Amino acid sequence: MPAKSADLRRAILDQAGRSPAAKRDRTASPEDASPQPRAAQPGRAGKVSVTGHFAPEVRRQLKRLAVESDTTVQALLGEALNDLFAKHGLAEIADADS
């Protein structure tokens, strides 16, 4: 096998974790294998995602409303949730500014 082909084969096997070097790397100490923490976005600290599935037109209309109102989709959703909470006699706790 030409040298270039051997290098390519080794690289592919390394990527797949099937080369001898990759197997040695996997047997490293547990401290070496610990996952790196994800860089958190400061504005999302202490918050969770609330999602739903709607027709694509709903998203387009919501984005259009946000642009026309010079605000964000997040703020509009917070406002809508607070309106829903108020309608049902609940505290308006959705932070509409973030």
Biopython code that builds the backbone (N, CA, C, O; Angstrom):
import numpy as np
from Bio.PDB.StructureBuilder import StructureBuilder

atoms = [
    (1, "MET", "N", (0.855, -1.173, 0.000)),
    (1, "MET", "CA", (0.000, 0.000, 0.000)),
    (1, "MET", "C", (0.900, 1.235, 0.000)),
    (1, "MET", "O", (1.803, 1.326, 0.832)),
    (2, "PRO", "N", (0.679, 2.191, -0.914)),
    (2, "PRO", "CA", (1.476, 3.405, -0.930)),
    (2, "PRO", "C", (1.340, 4.159, 0.392)),
    (2, "PRO", "O", (0.341, 4.015, 1.097)),
    (3, "ALA", "N", (2.356, 4.965, 0.721)),
    (3, "ALA", "CA", (2.389, 5.679, 1.999)),
    (3, "ALA", "C", (1.163, 6.564, 2.190)),
    (3, "ALA", "O", (0.609, 6.609, 3.288)),
    (4, "LYS", "N", (0.729, 7.267, 1.149)),
    (4, "LYS", "CA", (-0.425, 8.155, 1.258)),
    (4, "LYS", "C", (-1.690, 7.378, 1.601)),
    (4, "LYS", "O", (-2.496, 7.817, 2.422)),
    (5, "SER", "N", (-1.858, 6.211, 0.960)),
    (5, "SER", "CA", (-3.036, 5.383, 1.229)),
    (5, "SER", "C", (-3.006, 4.860, 2.659)),
    (5, "SER", "O", (-4.042, 4.795, 3.321)),
    (6, "ALA", "N", (-1.830, 4.490, 3.134)),
    (6, "ALA", "CA", (-1.708, 3.988, 4.500)),
    (6, "ALA", "C", (-2.041, 5.091, 5.501)),
    (6, "ALA", "O", (-2.706, 4.833, 6.504)),
    (7, "ASP", "N", (-1.579, 6.334, 5.237)),
    (7, "ASP", "CA", (-1.884, 7.450, 6.123)),
    (7, "ASP", "C", (-3.385, 7.732, 6.144)),
    (7, "ASP", "O", (-3.958, 7.986, 7.203)),
    (8, "LEU", "N", (-4.013, 7.687, 4.983)),
    (8, "LEU", "CA", (-5.442, 7.928, 4.893)),
    (8, "LEU", "C", (-6.212, 6.834, 5.629)),
    (8, "LEU", "O", (-7.164, 7.117, 6.357)),
    (9, "ARG", "N", (-5.794, 5.587, 5.436)),
    (9, "ARG", "CA", (-6.451, 4.466, 6.114)),
    (9, "ARG", "C", (-6.318, 4.611, 7.623)),
    (9, "ARG", "O", (-7.284, 4.395, 8.355)),
    (10, "ARG", "N", (-5.123, 4.976, 8.096)),
    (10, "ARG", "CA", (-4.890, 5.149, 9.529)),
    (10, "ARG", "C", (-5.772, 6.281, 10.066)),
    (10, "ARG", "O", (-6.348, 6.160, 11.147)),
    (11, "ALA", "N", (-5.876, 7.377, 9.315)),
    (11, "ALA", "CA", (-6.701, 8.495, 9.750)),
    (11, "ALA", "C", (-8.170, 8.091, 9.849)),
    (11, "ALA", "O", (-8.858, 8.473, 10.796)),
    (12, "ILE", "N", (-8.649, 7.324, 8.883)),
    (12, "ILE", "CA", (-10.037, 6.871, 8.906)),
    (12, "ILE", "C", (-10.276, 5.940, 10.089)),
    (12, "ILE", "O", (-11.288, 6.055, 10.781)),
    (13, "LEU", "N", (-9.352, 5.027, 10.319)),
    (13, "LEU", "CA", (-9.498, 4.113, 11.459)),
    (13, "LEU", "C", (-9.415, 4.866, 12.780)),
    (13, "LEU", "O", (-10.147, 4.548, 13.717)),
    (14, "ASP", "N", (-8.535, 5.859, 12.869)),
    (14, "ASP", "CA", (-8.442, 6.667, 14.089)),
    (14, "ASP", "C", (-9.769, 7.355, 14.357)),
    (14, "ASP", "O", (-10.262, 7.354, 15.485)),
    (15, "GLN", "N", (-10.349, 7.945, 13.307)),
    (15, "GLN", "CA", (-11.613, 8.657, 13.449)),
    (15, "GLN", "C", (-12.710, 7.702, 13.907)),
    (15, "GLN", "O", (-13.556, 8.069, 14.723)),
    (16, "ALA", "N", (-12.697, 6.497, 13.393)),
    (16, "ALA", "CA", (-13.712, 5.500, 13.753)),
    (16, "ALA", "C", (-13.410, 4.834, 15.091)),
    (16, "ALA", "O", (-14.231, 4.084, 15.618)),
    (17, "GLY", "N", (-12.212, 5.116, 15.641)),
    (17, "GLY", "CA", (-11.835, 4.519, 16.925)),
    (17, "GLY", "C", (-11.415, 3.080, 16.820)),
    (17, "GLY", "O", (-11.478, 2.348, 17.808)),
    (18, "ARG", "N", (-10.975, 2.640, 15.621)),
    (18, "ARG", "CA", (-10.640, 1.232, 15.435)),
    (18, "ARG", "C", (-9.159, 0.985, 15.237)),
    (18, "ARG", "O", (-8.756, -0.166, 15.066)),
    (19, "SER", "N", (-8.333, 2.019, 15.253)),
    (19, "SER", "CA", (-6.902, 1.798, 15.081)),
    (19, "SER", "C", (-6.278, 1.448, 16.427)),
    (19, "SER", "O", (-6.862, 1.743, 17.470)),
    (20, "PRO", "N", (-5.100, 0.824, 16.420)),
    (20, "PRO", "CA", (-4.430, 0.517, 17.693)),
    (20, "PRO", "C", (-4.188, 1.767, 18.533)),
    (20, "PRO", "O", (-4.308, 1.719, 19.757)),
    (21, "ALA", "N", (-3.846, 2.890, 17.889)),
    (21, "ALA", "CA", (-3.608, 4.129, 18.636)),
    (21, "ALA", "C", (-4.891, 4.616, 19.293)),
    (21, "ALA", "O", (-4.874, 5.062, 20.440)),
    (22, "ALA", "N", (-6.001, 4.534, 18.571)),
    (22, "ALA", "CA", (-7.276, 4.983, 19.123)),
    (22, "ALA", "C", (-7.690, 4.093, 20.291)),
    (22, "ALA", "O", (-8.242, 4.582, 21.277)),
    (23, "LYS", "N", (-7.430, 2.801, 20.189)),
    (23, "LYS", "CA", (-7.773, 1.890, 21.285)),
    (23, "LYS", "C", (-6.946, 2.198, 22.520)),
    (23, "LYS", "O", (-7.456, 2.141, 23.639)),
    (24, "ARG", "N", (-5.671, 2.523, 22.328)),
    (24, "ARG", "CA", (-4.826, 2.904, 23.472)),
    (24, "ARG", "C", (-5.369, 4.171, 24.121)),
    (24, "ARG", "O", (-5.394, 4.281, 25.347)),
    (25, "ASP", "N", (-5.799, 5.120, 23.309)),
    (25, "ASP", "CA", (-6.322, 6.376, 23.838)),
    (25, "ASP", "C", (-7.567, 6.136, 24.677)),
    (25, "ASP", "O", (-7.776, 6.824, 25.676)),
    (26, "ARG", "N", (-8.397, 5.172, 24.291)),
    (26, "ARG", "CA", (-9.624, 4.892, 25.035)),
    (26, "ARG", "C", (-9.346, 4.230, 26.368)),
    (26, "ARG", "O", (-10.192, 4.273, 27.261)),
    (27, "THR", "N", (-8.178, 3.618, 26.526)),
    (27, "THR", "CA", (-7.865, 2.964, 27.791)),
    (27, "THR", "C", (-7.124, 3.902, 28.732)),
    (27, "THR", "O", (-6.567, 3.455, 29.735)),
    (28, "ALA", "N", (-7.110, 5.192, 28.427)),
    (28, "ALA", "CA", (-6.459, 6.173, 29.299)),
    (28, "ALA", "C", (-7.234, 6.265, 30.602)),
    (28, "ALA", "O", (-8.339, 5.735, 30.714)),
    (29, "SER", "N", (-6.662, 6.930, 31.569)),
    (29, "SER", "CA", (-7.286, 7.036, 32.881)),
    (29, "SER", "C", (-8.612, 7.784, 32.787)),
    (29, "SER", "O", (-8.797, 8.594, 31.878)),
    (30, "PRO", "N", (-9.538, 7.527, 33.710)),
    (30, "PRO", "CA", (-10.851, 8.171, 33.680)),
    (30, "PRO", "C", (-10.763, 9.698, 33.753)),
    (30, "PRO", "O", (-11.618, 10.389, 33.200)),
    (31, "GLU", "N", (-9.749, 10.226, 34.423)),
    (31, "GLU", "CA", (-9.621, 11.677, 34.522)),
    (31, "GLU", "C", (-9.407, 12.286, 33.139)),
    (31, "GLU", "O", (-9.895, 13.379, 32.851)),
    (32, "ASP", "N", (-8.665, 11.564, 32.277)),
    (32, "ASP", "CA", (-8.394, 12.066, 30.939)),
    (32, "ASP", "C", (-9.640, 12.035, 30.069)),
    (32, "ASP", "O", (-9.749, 12.814, 29.123)),
    (33, "ALA", "N", (-10.580, 11.148, 30.372)),
    (33, "ALA", "CA", (-11.752, 10.962, 29.526)),
    (33, "ALA", "C", (-12.947, 11.797, 29.968)),
    (33, "ALA", "O", (-14.008, 11.716, 29.348)),
    (34, "SER", "N", (-12.804, 12.598, 31.027)),
    (34, "SER", "CA", (-13.954, 13.350, 31.512)),
    (34, "SER", "C", (-14.394, 14.375, 30.469)),
    (34, "SER", "O", (-13.559, 15.049, 29.865)),
    (35, "PRO", "N", (-15.701, 14.490, 30.259)),
    (35, "PRO", "CA", (-16.192, 15.431, 29.247)),
    (35, "PRO", "C", (-15.955, 16.871, 29.676)),
    (35, "PRO", "O", (-16.010, 17.199, 30.861)),
    (36, "GLN", "N", (-15.695, 17.715, 28.704)),
    (36, "GLN", "CA", (-15.511, 19.125, 28.977)),
    (36, "GLN", "C", (-16.885, 19.762, 29.165)),
    (36, "GLN", "O", (-17.810, 19.459, 28.411)),
    (37, "PRO", "N", (-17.035, 20.634, 30.154)),
    (37, "PRO", "CA", (-18.334, 21.284, 30.337)),
    (37, "PRO", "C", (-18.635, 22.211, 29.174)),
    (37, "PRO", "O", (-17.743, 22.863, 28.632)),
    (38, "ARG", "N", (-19.894, 22.257, 28.804)),
    (38, "ARG", "CA", (-20.314, 23.145, 27.724)),
    (38, "ARG", "C", (-20.254, 24.585, 28.206)),
    (38, "ARG", "O", (-20.528, 24.877, 29.371)),
    (39, "ALA", "N", (-19.898, 25.465, 27.310)),
    (39, "ALA", "CA", (-19.889, 26.886, 27.632)),
    (39, "ALA", "C", (-21.336, 27.352, 27.731)),
    (39, "ALA", "O", (-22.058, 27.365, 26.733)),
    (40, "ALA", "N", (-21.754, 27.729, 28.916)),
    (40, "ALA", "CA", (-23.139, 28.142, 29.134)),
    (40, "ALA", "C", (-23.334, 29.590, 28.697)),
    (40, "ALA", "O", (-22.431, 30.416, 28.831)),
    (41, "GLN", "N", (-24.500, 29.883, 28.181)),
    (41, "GLN", "CA", (-24.829, 31.259, 27.844)),
    (41, "GLN", "C", (-25.359, 31.920, 29.101)),
    (41, "GLN", "O", (-26.339, 31.444, 29.675)),
    (42, "PRO", "N", (-24.740, 33.005, 29.546)),
    (42, "PRO", "CA", (-25.124, 33.630, 30.820)),
    (42, "PRO", "C", (-26.621, 33.963, 30.904)),
    (42, "PRO", "O", (-27.212, 33.845, 31.977)),
    (43, "GLY", "N", (-27.229, 34.368, 29.810)),
    (43, "GLY", "CA", (-28.645, 34.722, 29.840)),
    (43, "GLY", "C", (-29.570, 33.547, 30.060)),
    (43, "GLY", "O", (-30.748, 33.729, 30.368)),
    (44, "ARG", "N", (-29.048, 32.337, 29.904)),
    (44, "ARG", "CA", (-29.876, 31.146, 30.081)),
    (44, "ARG", "C", (-29.659, 30.467, 31.435)),
    (44, "ARG", "O", (-30.277, 29.440, 31.718)),
    (45, "ALA", "N", (-28.801, 31.024, 32.256)),
    (45, "ALA", "CA", (-28.519, 30.419, 33.562)),
    (45, "ALA", "C", (-29.802, 30.353, 34.385)),
    (45, "ALA", "O", (-30.516, 31.348, 34.512)),
    (46, "GLY", "N", (-30.086, 29.204, 34.931)),
    (46, "GLY", "CA", (-31.253, 29.014, 35.781)),
    (46, "GLY", "C", (-32.571, 28.951, 35.025)),
    (46, "GLY", "O", (-33.635, 29.054, 35.634)),
    (47, "LYS", "N", (-32.518, 28.784, 33.718)),
    (47, "LYS", "CA", (-33.746, 28.735, 32.923)),
    (47, "LYS", "C", (-33.841, 27.406, 32.190)),
    (47, "LYS", "O", (-32.843, 26.709, 32.013)),
    (48, "VAL", "N", (-35.045, 27.067, 31.769)),
    (48, "VAL", "CA", (-35.280, 25.841, 31.010)),
    (48, "VAL", "C", (-36.034, 26.181, 29.731)),
    (48, "VAL", "O", (-36.661, 27.235, 29.631)),
    (49, "SER", "N", (-35.968, 25.295, 28.773)),
    (49, "SER", "CA", (-36.662, 25.468, 27.507)),
    (49, "SER", "C", (-38.084, 24.940, 27.621)),
    (49, "SER", "O", (-38.310, 23.872, 28.189)),
    (50, "VAL", "N", (-39.038, 25.684, 27.084)),
    (50, "VAL", "CA", (-40.428, 25.252, 27.000)),
    (50, "VAL", "C", (-40.755, 25.257, 25.513)),
    (50, "VAL", "O", (-40.694, 26.304, 24.868)),
    (51, "THR", "N", (-41.100, 24.100, 24.966)),
    (51, "THR", "CA", (-41.261, 24.004, 23.519)),
    (51, "THR", "C", (-42.616, 23.449, 23.126)),
    (51, "THR", "O", (-43.352, 22.904, 23.949)),
    (52, "GLY", "N", (-42.922, 23.598, 21.866)),
    (52, "GLY", "CA", (-44.138, 23.037, 21.284)),
    (52, "GLY", "C", (-43.936, 22.894, 19.791)),
    (52, "GLY", "O", (-43.029, 23.506, 19.227)),
    (53, "HIS", "N", (-44.754, 22.109, 19.154)),
    (53, "HIS", "CA", (-44.664, 21.905, 17.712)),
    (53, "HIS", "C", (-45.900, 22.498, 17.044)),
    (53, "HIS", "O", (-47.038, 22.156, 17.367)),
    (54, "PHE", "N", (-45.633, 23.403, 16.099)),
    (54, "PHE", "CA", (-46.701, 24.095, 15.392)),
    (54, "PHE", "C", (-46.392, 24.103, 13.904)),
    (54, "PHE", "O", (-45.296, 23.728, 13.489)),
    (55, "ALA", "N", (-47.344, 24.525, 13.115)),
    (55, "ALA", "CA", (-47.148, 24.651, 11.668)),
    (55, "ALA", "C", (-46.083, 25.721, 11.402)),
    (55, "ALA", "O", (-45.966, 26.672, 12.174)),
    (56, "PRO", "N", (-45.315, 25.581, 10.333)),
    (56, "PRO", "CA", (-44.276, 26.573, 10.010)),
    (56, "PRO", "C", (-44.815, 27.997, 9.913)),
    (56, "PRO", "O", (-44.090, 28.951, 10.195)),
    (57, "GLU", "N", (-46.069, 28.151, 9.521)),
    (57, "GLU", "CA", (-46.659, 29.483, 9.402)),
    (57, "GLU", "C", (-46.712, 30.189, 10.751)),
    (57, "GLU", "O", (-46.619, 31.414, 10.817)),
    (58, "VAL", "N", (-46.861, 29.424, 11.821)),
    (58, "VAL", "CA", (-46.923, 30.012, 13.162)),
    (58, "VAL", "C", (-45.588, 30.683, 13.478)),
    (58, "VAL", "O", (-45.558, 31.805, 13.985)),
    (59, "ARG", "N", (-44.505, 30.007, 13.183)),
    (59, "ARG", "CA", (-43.183, 30.585, 13.450)),
    (59, "ARG", "C", (-42.953, 31.827, 12.595)),
    (59, "ARG", "O", (-42.464, 32.844, 13.087)),
    (60, "ARG", "N", (-43.305, 31.742, 11.315)),
    (60, "ARG", "CA", (-43.115, 32.900, 10.431)),
    (60, "ARG", "C", (-43.909, 34.109, 10.927)),
    (60, "ARG", "O", (-43.404, 35.231, 10.952)),
    (61, "GLN", "N", (-45.145, 33.865, 11.316)),
    (61, "GLN", "CA", (-45.986, 34.961, 11.793)),
    (61, "GLN", "C", (-45.452, 35.533, 13.103)),
    (61, "GLN", "O", (-45.476, 36.747, 13.308)),
    (62, "LEU", "N", (-44.977, 34.674, 13.976)),
    (62, "LEU", "CA", (-44.413, 35.128, 15.250)),
    (62, "LEU", "C", (-43.153, 35.967, 15.018)),
    (62, "LEU", "O", (-42.970, 37.004, 15.656)),
    (63, "LYS", "N", (-42.292, 35.520, 14.110)),
    (63, "LYS", "CA", (-41.084, 36.285, 13.793)),
    (63, "LYS", "C", (-41.442, 37.630, 13.163)),
    (63, "LYS", "O", (-40.832, 38.651, 13.480)),
    (64, "ARG", "N", (-42.436, 37.626, 12.269)),
    (64, "ARG", "CA", (-42.869, 38.865, 11.631)),
    (64, "ARG", "C", (-43.390, 39.840, 12.688)),
    (64, "ARG", "O", (-43.070, 41.028, 12.649)),
    (65, "LEU", "N", (-44.184, 39.347, 13.619)),
    (65, "LEU", "CA", (-44.725, 40.186, 14.685)),
    (65, "LEU", "C", (-43.595, 40.756, 15.545)),
    (65, "LEU", "O", (-43.648, 41.915, 15.956)),
    (66, "ALA", "N", (-42.588, 39.950, 15.811)),
    (66, "ALA", "CA", (-41.455, 40.419, 16.610)),
    (66, "ALA", "C", (-40.731, 41.562, 15.896)),
    (66, "ALA", "O", (-40.382, 42.563, 16.523)),
    (67, "VAL", "N", (-40.505, 41.420, 14.600)),
    (67, "VAL", "CA", (-39.832, 42.474, 13.830)),
    (67, "VAL", "C", (-40.688, 43.731, 13.800)),
    (67, "VAL", "O", (-40.194, 44.830, 14.051)),
    (68, "GLU", "N", (-41.963, 43.572, 13.496)),
    (68, "GLU", "CA", (-42.860, 44.724, 13.415)),
    (68, "GLU", "C", (-43.009, 45.428, 14.758)),
    (68, "GLU", "O", (-43.230, 46.638, 14.800)),
    (69, "SER", "N", (-42.891, 44.685, 15.853)),
    (69, "SER", "CA", (-43.031, 45.250, 17.196)),
    (69, "SER", "C", (-41.698, 45.682, 17.790)),
    (69, "SER", "O", (-41.647, 46.184, 18.913)),
    (70, "ASP", "N", (-40.620, 45.487, 17.038)),
    (70, "ASP", "CA", (-39.269, 45.815, 17.496)),
    (70, "ASP", "C", (-38.964, 45.147, 18.845)),
    (70, "ASP", "O", (-38.502, 45.783, 19.793)),
    (71, "THR", "N", (-39.240, 43.849, 18.886)),
    (71, "THR", "CA", (-38.976, 43.065, 20.098)),
    (71, "THR", "C", (-38.463, 41.700, 19.675)),
    (71, "THR", "O", (-38.107, 41.506, 18.512)),
    (72, "THR", "N", (-38.422, 40.759, 20.596)),
    (72, "THR", "CA", (-37.938, 39.418, 20.294)),
    (72, "THR", "C", (-39.077, 38.411, 20.387)),
    (72, "THR", "O", (-40.103, 38.664, 21.017)),
    (73, "VAL", "N", (-38.875, 37.275, 19.749)),
    (73, "VAL", "CA", (-39.833, 36.175, 19.865)),
    (73, "VAL", "C", (-39.926, 35.760, 21.329)),
    (73, "VAL", "O", (-41.015, 35.468, 21.821)),
    (74, "GLN", "N", (-38.795, 35.731, 22.027)),
    (74, "GLN", "CA", (-38.769, 35.371, 23.450)),
    (74, "GLN", "C", (-39.681, 36.291, 24.263)),
    (74, "GLN", "O", (-40.453, 35.822, 25.099)),
    (75, "ALA", "N", (-39.592, 37.594, 24.017)),
    (75, "ALA", "CA", (-40.428, 38.551, 24.749)),
    (75, "ALA", "C", (-41.905, 38.350, 24.418)),
    (75, "ALA", "O", (-42.759, 38.424, 25.302)),
    (76, "LEU", "N", (-42.204, 38.096, 23.150)),
    (76, "LEU", "CA", (-43.600, 37.852, 22.765)),
    (76, "LEU", "C", (-44.149, 36.595, 23.433)),
    (76, "LEU", "O", (-45.293, 36.578, 23.889)),
    (77, "LEU", "N", (-43.335, 35.549, 23.489)),
    (77, "LEU", "CA", (-43.782, 34.309, 24.132)),
    (77, "LEU", "C", (-43.987, 34.515, 25.627)),
    (77, "LEU", "O", (-44.935, 33.980, 26.202)),
    (78, "GLY", "N", (-43.108, 35.284, 26.259)),
    (78, "GLY", "CA", (-43.279, 35.594, 27.680)),
    (78, "GLY", "C", (-44.574, 36.351, 27.926)),
    (78, "GLY", "O", (-45.304, 36.065, 28.876)),
    (79, "GLU", "N", (-44.851, 37.322, 27.058)),
    (79, "GLU", "CA", (-46.093, 38.097, 27.158)),
    (79, "GLU", "C", (-47.308, 37.185, 26.990)),
    (79, "GLU", "O", (-48.281, 37.292, 27.738)),
    (80, "ALA", "N", (-47.246, 36.294, 26.011)),
    (80, "ALA", "CA", (-48.365, 35.379, 25.761)),
    (80, "ALA", "C", (-48.575, 34.427, 26.938)),
    (80, "ALA", "O", (-49.712, 34.154, 27.324)),
    (81, "LEU", "N", (-47.499, 33.934, 27.496)),
    (81, "LEU", "CA", (-47.637, 33.034, 28.650)),
    (81, "LEU", "C", (-48.226, 33.776, 29.843)),
    (81, "LEU", "O", (-49.080, 33.236, 30.547)),
    (82, "ASN", "N", (-47.779, 35.006, 30.077)),
    (82, "ASN", "CA", (-48.344, 35.780, 31.184)),
    (82, "ASN", "C", (-49.832, 36.049, 30.971)),
    (82, "ASN", "O", (-50.607, 36.008, 31.927)),
    (83, "ASP", "N", (-50.240, 36.323, 29.729)),
    (83, "ASP", "CA", (-51.664, 36.507, 29.438)),
    (83, "ASP", "C", (-52.440, 35.227, 29.745)),
    (83, "ASP", "O", (-53.532, 35.282, 30.311)),
    (84, "LEU", "N", (-51.880, 34.076, 29.374)),
    (84, "LEU", "CA", (-52.522, 32.792, 29.651)),
    (84, "LEU", "C", (-52.613, 32.545, 31.159)),
    (84, "LEU", "O", (-53.647, 32.103, 31.661)),
    (85, "PHE", "N", (-51.523, 32.833, 31.875)),
    (85, "PHE", "CA", (-51.544, 32.653, 33.331)),
    (85, "PHE", "C", (-52.610, 33.546, 33.969)),
    (85, "PHE", "O", (-53.372, 33.094, 34.824)),
    (86, "ALA", "N", (-52.661, 34.810, 33.552)),
    (86, "ALA", "CA", (-53.640, 35.754, 34.108)),
    (86, "ALA", "C", (-55.067, 35.276, 33.829)),
    (86, "ALA", "O", (-55.935, 35.357, 34.698)),
    (87, "LYS", "N", (-55.298, 34.786, 32.632)),
    (87, "LYS", "CA", (-56.624, 34.279, 32.245)),
    (87, "LYS", "C", (-57.087, 33.172, 33.189)),
    (87, "LYS", "O", (-58.281, 33.027, 33.448)),
    (88, "HIS", "N", (-56.142, 32.400, 33.697)),
    (88, "HIS", "CA", (-56.474, 31.279, 34.582)),
    (88, "HIS", "C", (-56.231, 31.603, 36.056)),
    (88, "HIS", "O", (-56.210, 30.706, 36.899)),
    (89, "GLY", "N", (-56.048, 32.884, 36.360)),
    (89, "GLY", "CA", (-55.899, 33.310, 37.749)),
    (89, "GLY", "C", (-54.568, 32.933, 38.371)),
    (89, "GLY", "O", (-54.473, 32.792, 39.591)),
    (90, "LEU", "N", (-53.552, 32.769, 37.562)),
    (90, "LEU", "CA", (-52.228, 32.408, 38.064)),
    (90, "LEU", "C", (-51.300, 33.616, 38.024)),
    (90, "LEU", "O", (-51.557, 34.582, 37.305)),
    (91, "ALA", "N", (-50.241, 33.559, 38.784)),
    (91, "ALA", "CA", (-49.262, 34.637, 38.807)),
    (91, "ALA", "C", (-48.570, 34.758, 37.441)),
    (91, "ALA", "O", (-48.251, 33.757, 36.799)),
    (92, "GLU", "N", (-48.350, 35.991, 37.020)),
    (92, "GLU", "CA", (-47.670, 36.246, 35.753)),
    (92, "GLU", "C", (-46.164, 36.196, 36.004)),
    (92, "GLU", "O", (-45.543, 37.212, 36.316)),
    (93, "ILE", "N", (-45.594, 35.021, 35.865)),
    (93, "ILE", "CA", (-44.189, 34.808, 36.256)),
    (93, "ILE", "C", (-43.234, 34.690, 35.094)),
    (93, "ILE", "O", (-42.026, 34.585, 35.305)),
    (94, "ALA", "N", (-43.740, 34.702, 33.861)),
    (94, "ALA", "CA", (-42.853, 34.575, 32.697)),
    (94, "ALA", "C", (-42.146, 35.912, 32.487)),
    (94, "ALA", "O", (-42.793, 36.940, 32.291)),
    (95, "ASP", "N", (-40.820, 35.888, 32.530)),
    (95, "ASP", "CA", (-40.024, 37.091, 32.341)),
    (95, "ASP", "C", (-40.062, 37.459, 30.863)),
    (95, "ASP", "O", (-39.357, 36.849, 30.059)),
    (96, "ALA", "N", (-40.856, 38.425, 30.500)),
    (96, "ALA", "CA", (-41.059, 38.793, 29.102)),
    (96, "ALA", "C", (-39.866, 39.550, 28.520)),
    (96, "ALA", "O", (-39.811, 39.737, 27.304)),
    (97, "ASP", "N", (-38.917, 39.988, 29.333)),
    (97, "ASP", "CA", (-37.777, 40.764, 28.832)),
    (97, "ASP", "C", (-36.631, 39.897, 28.378)),
    (97, "ASP", "O", (-35.711, 40.406, 27.739)),
    (98, "SER", "N", (-36.638, 38.621, 28.673)),
    (98, "SER", "CA", (-35.478, 37.798, 28.276)),
    (98, "SER", "C", (-35.899, 36.564, 27.534)),
    (98, "SER", "O", (-35.052, 35.767, 27.130)),
]
sb = StructureBuilder()
sb.init_structure("model")
sb.init_model(0)
sb.init_chain("A")
sb.init_seg("    ")
for serial, (resi, resn, name, xyz) in enumerate(atoms, 1):
    if name == "N":
        sb.init_residue(resn, " ", resi, " ")
    sb.init_atom(name, np.array(xyz, "f"), 0.0, 1.0, " ", f" {name:<3s}", serial, name[0])
structure = sb.get_structure()
